[in-house]
């Protein structure tokens, strides 16, 4: 009987430590953030799709100012990539990246890489911003995610 009691006590301690670690490590880490600037003239298909969606008010994303004109040479895409690491035992859900707009930013396209980051894994999330040509690409991004229905926010500074 005494052996059973000690065994159950040790199992309870191990489960408690496992739960404590799960709560302690329940956050994502940003390992690296980068930006790539591409003239809109090189991505004409994406530019035309965003222009059409903006004109039809069917844009999946956020629009910061009046939609782009027909001339892709007046704009550039800022493609932000943030590399993430989930060291916890709980997966991160609803991972989303947003930009804090600067003057000259026209719109933010909805990220296709957002979503889910499994436990004990790495991943990346991308964000595409259409901006007027000549606008600097250094921005402050906001990474938002949920673990166990609790919202977390991480500010990410990206320098060009």
GITA-V611198 format. One record per residue. N is the residue number from 1. SS is DSSP state (helix for helix, strand for strand, loop for the rest). PSI is psi in whole degrees, -180 to 180 (999 if undefined). D_CENTER is the distance of its C-alpha to the mean C-alpha in whole Angstrom. Layout:
BEGIN
((N:SS:PSI:D_CENTER) (N:SS:PSI:D_CENTER))
END
This chain:
BEGIN
((1:loop:-39:53) (2:helix:-38:52) (3:helix:-42:50) (4:helix:-42:48) (5:helix:-45:48) (6:helix:-39:46) (7:helix:-47:44) (8:helix:-37:43) (9:helix:-46:42) (10:helix:-39:40) (11:helix:-42:38) (12:helix:-42:37) (13:helix:-44:36) (14:helix:-43:34) (15:helix:-41:32) (16:helix:-42:32) (17:helix:-38:30) (18:helix:-42:28) (19:helix:-41:27) (20:helix:-42:27) (21:helix:-40:25) (22:helix:-42:22) (23:helix:-38:22) (24:helix:-41:22) (25:loop:17:19) (26:loop:62:17) (27:loop:152:14) (28:strand:153:11) (29:strand:138:12) (30:strand:118:10) (31:strand:-30:13) (32:strand:143:12) (33:strand:139:10) (34:strand:162:12) (35:strand:144:13) (36:strand:129:16) (37:strand:124:18) (38:strand:126:20) (39:strand:140:22) (40:helix:-24:22) (41:helix:-23:26) (42:helix:-20:24) (43:loop:59:22) (44:helix:-39:24) (45:helix:-48:23) (46:helix:-40:20) (47:helix:-46:21) (48:helix:-38:24) (49:helix:-43:22) (50:helix:-39:20) (51:helix:-47:23) (52:helix:-44:25) (53:helix:-37:22) (54:helix:-42:22) (55:helix:-37:26) (56:loop:3:26) (57:loop:41:24) (58:loop:27:22) (59:loop:130:19) (60:loop:99:15) (61:strand:-155:13) (62:strand:136:14) (63:strand:127:18) (64:loop:-27:18) (65:loop:178:22) (66:loop:141:25) (67:loop:164:23) (68:loop:155:24) (69:loop:-179:28) (70:loop:-12:29) (71:loop:106:29) (72:helix:-19:26) (73:helix:-12:28) (74:helix:0:27) (75:strand:165:23) (76:strand:153:20) (77:strand:134:17) (78:strand:114:14) (79:strand:109:12) (80:strand:134:9) (81:strand:126:8) (82:strand:124:7) (83:strand:131:9) (84:strand:156:9) (85:strand:128:12) (86:strand:103:13) (87:loop:-6:17) (88:loop:174:18) (89:loop:0:20) (90:loop:134:18) (91:loop:151:15) (92:strand:131:12) (93:strand:161:11) (94:strand:46:9) (95:strand:127:6) (96:strand:144:4) (97:strand:129:3) (98:strand:153:7) (99:strand:145:9) (100:loop:110:13) (101:loop:145:15) (102:loop:163:18) (103:loop:133:21) (104:loop:-16:21) (105:strand:131:18) (106:strand:-51:19) (107:strand:162:16) (108:strand:121:12) (109:strand:145:12) (110:loop:134:10) (111:loop:134:8) (112:loop:-14:10) (113:loop:2:8) (114:loop:164:6) (115:strand:-96:9) (116:strand:136:10) (117:strand:111:11) (118:loop:162:14) (119:loop:147:16) (120:loop:46:18) (121:strand:171:15) (122:strand:159:13) (123:strand:-178:10) (124:strand:157:8) (125:strand:140:5) (126:strand:154:6) (127:strand:135:7) (128:strand:125:11) (129:strand:131:13) (130:strand:124:17) (131:strand:161:19) (132:strand:145:22) (133:loop:139:24) (134:loop:-5:24) (135:loop:134:22) (136:loop:153:20) (137:loop:0:17) (138:loop:125:16) (139:strand:163:14) (140:strand:124:12) (141:strand:159:8) (142:strand:117:7) (143:strand:123:5) (144:strand:138:7) (145:strand:167:8) (146:strand:134:12) (147:strand:125:15) (148:loop:44:18) (149:loop:17:17) (150:strand:132:16) (151:strand:137:13) (152:strand:146:12) (153:strand:134:10) (154:strand:122:10) (155:strand:137:10) (156:strand:119:10) (157:strand:127:12) (158:strand:123:13) (159:loop:143:16) (160:loop:999:18))
END
